[in-house]
């Protein structure tokens, strides 16, 4: 499922259908001139081998656990293809539930942080298990950034033809939160990937007046631990995203770029066609 925005930066992740709301797809975006999110562009064209390996390893663990469980219950085991298929199906379903739990944990943490920053901290006492996490995040931000006028969950649309929503930003910083289980990995260097720097660089440009410092905060929701990483090569990361975006447009055969002085897509034409028709050829 991709995320989409209109030219004002409003989220257009869902559309109405005969059976209620459904996820927005490329056809809907073409029809309405909507633009893909940073994560949609990157995920569509760039592989994530470490994430793939994590998924494969965990799926194998769930399969092994299910096979052992069946063998213990039945005091035997067999290579019957139907049984293997059934166990594989059970393992996939269990793994999907596990992924959902992790995703929900991250979403809940992000929502609590958003509530805090949008309410200027007045709700921190009422956030239950997340209160410690939030206090540690605030302390880390104060240490790294000093006093800032923070904006939480700010969305944007850029005329290059992409949009997004930023966890936290100011005139000087772009911050993205990543939830991590630090019970096994405590070295922040092992948590950082180029993807994270690319995401922040694209956000920085998308917000306008680029040049902000790019920082990831890695958060263990369980313990409340917070580690930071500042990305030092924003130009390289922005170049990476620009190339990914152009590749995405070629693959999808859809270029939602527009020229601000000429306005967005109109009359069902692509932005480039529309602006060319108006006489803009740069």
N, C-alpha and C positions, 0 to 999 in steps of 0.2 A: 504494500500500500504506500503510495507516494503522498507527499504533502504539497499543496498548491496555494498560491496567493494571487489576489488581484493586484492591479497597478497601484492601489492605495495601501497595500500591505495587509489587507484583511485576509484572514485565513479562509480558504475555500477547499477544505479537506473532504467535505461531503456535499452531495447534491441530492435533491429530492428525486424519488423514483416512484413507480406504481406501488411498491411494497414498503414505502417509507424512505428513510435516508440510506444512502450507500456511499462507499468511498469514491472520491473523484478519480477519474481515469484520464488518460491522454486525450481521448476523444472530447471529453468535457472541456479540457483545457484549451484545445484547439478552437472549439466553438465559442468560448468566452474570452479568449486571449489571456488566460491565466498563466502564471509563471511557476516553474518548479522551485522547491526549496533547495537549499544548499545540500542537505543530506540526501535528497532524492537524486540530484545530479550525480553526486559522488558515488552513491551506492549502485546506481545504474551502470556506471562505466568503469569503476575501479574495484578490483577484487580485494578481499580482506582475508589473506591466508591465515592469519592468527585467529581470527574469528571463526573461520571455517574449521580450523583444527580443533578449536575449543568445542564447537558443536559436534564434530565427529567423535572426539574423545568422550564427551558426556553421553552421547547417544550409545556408544559402545558400553559404557558403564551401566546404563539403564538396561541394555539388552542382556548383559551378563547377570545383573541382579535379578531380572525377570526369569532367566533360564535357571539359575540356581534355586530360586523360589519354587518354580514348577517342579524341578527335580526332587527337592526336599518334600514337597507335598505328595508326589507320586512314587517316591522311592525308586525312581528310574529315570532314564532319559532316552530319547529316540531322535533319529535324524529325519523324521517324517516331515516332508516339505510343508504340509498344511499346518503342523505344529509350529515350525520355524516362522512361517508367515504370521501366525497368530501372536506369537511372542514378540515378533518385530513390531507388529501393530500396537501391542500393549506398551512396548518400550517407547515408541514414538509418541504415543499419547501422554505417557508419563513425563517424557522430556519436554513436550509442549507445555504441560502444566508447570513444570519447573521454570521454563523460560518466561512464562507469563508471571509467575511469582516474582522473579527478578525484575522484570519490566515494571510491574506494579509497584515494587519497592522503590525503584528509581523515580517513577512518576509521582508517587506520594511524597518523596523527599523534595523533589522539585516544587511541588505545589506548596509545601510548607514553607520553603524558602521564599517563594513568590509572595505568599501571604505576609510573611514577615516584612519583606522589603517594601511591599505596597502599603503596609500599615505603619511604616516607620518604626517597626519593632514592638508596637504595643501589644501584639498577640503572642509574643514568645512564651509567656508563662502557660498559655492554654494549648500548646502544641504537643503535649504529652511526651511520647518517646523521642520526638524530634527536637525537643528543647535544647538538649546538650549539643546536638549536631549544629543547630543554628547558632548557638553561642560561640562555638568553636569556629564556624565559618565567619561570623562577624569579627571575631578577634583576629583571625588570619587576614581578612581584608583590611582591617585597621592597621595591622602590622605592615602589610605589603603596599598599601595604596594611600594610607592616610585618609583624611576627610574627603569624601566624594559625594556628589549629588547623584545617587544611583537611580537608574531606571530598570525596572524588572519586567521581563517578558516583553520587551519592546520588539514589535514586528516592523518589517521594512519591505520595500520592493525597489529593485535597482533596474535602471534602464538597459543594463546588459542582458536582462531577461531571466533574473532569478530573484528569489525572496527568502525570507527566513524570520525566525523569532529568536532573540538573544536572551539568554538567561539573565544577564546583568551587564549593564554598561554605564559609562559616564563619558565625559569629554576626553578623559585620559586613558581609560581602560575598557577592554572587552573581556568579560569573564564567562567561562562555560563550566558548569558543574558536571562531574562524572562520578557516579556512585560505583564503589569498588568494595570487594571483600578483601580486607587487608589482613585476615587471619593467617594467610599463607604467604602473601607477597607484600613486603613492607618497603621495598625500594621503589621510589617514585619513578626512577628511570625506566623500570620495567613496565610501567603503566602507560607510558607516553608513546604515541604513534604519530606519524606524519598526518594522518587523518585529522587529528585534533588541531594541529596548527593550521591546516588548510581550512577547516571549518571556521576558526576564529579570524583568519585573514579575510575570508569571504564576507564574514559578518562586518568586519571593520570597514571594508570598502562599501558594503551595502548600506551601512548607516550614514555614509557621507562623511566628508572631511576626515579621510583615513589618516592613520598615524598613531592610533592608540596602541598601548601595550597589550599584548595578547597573553592571557593567563588562564590556565586550567586549574581548577581546584578538584582534587580527587578526595571523595568523601566516603568513609565507612559508616553507613547508617547505623549499624549495630553498636559500634564502640564510640562513634562520634568523632573519630580521628579525621584530621584534614591535612592533606599534603598539597603543595603547590608546584607548578611548573610554568615558567615563563618562556615562551617561544621567541627565539632570538633571530629568526630568519624570515621575517614577514614577506619580503619581496619574493623569495622562492616559493613560499606557500601560496601566495596570490597567483603567481605564474602557473602553479600546478592546477589551481582551481579554474583559471581562465581556459587552459587547454582542455580540462575535463568538461567544462561547459560547452565549448565549441564542438567537442566530440559528441557530447550528448545531443546537441542540436542536429548534427549530421545523421546520427543513428536514428533519432526519432523523426527526422524530416520535419522538424518544427522549430522555428526561430522566433521566440516571443520578444526579442529585443525591440526597443522603441527609442526614438530620439525625443528627449524631453521637450524640446522647443516645438516639435511637430505633433505631440500628443500620442496616445497609445493606439493599439489596433482598432480599426473601424471597418464597418461594412463587410465583415467576414474575410477581409484580406489580411495577410500576414503583416507584421509591423513594417518590414522592409518594403513590401509591395505598396502599402498604404502611404508611407512617407515618400516613396519614389513617385507615386501618382500625384502627390502634392508638390512635386518639384524638388524634393530634398534628395540629393544624390551623393552626399559626402559619406 
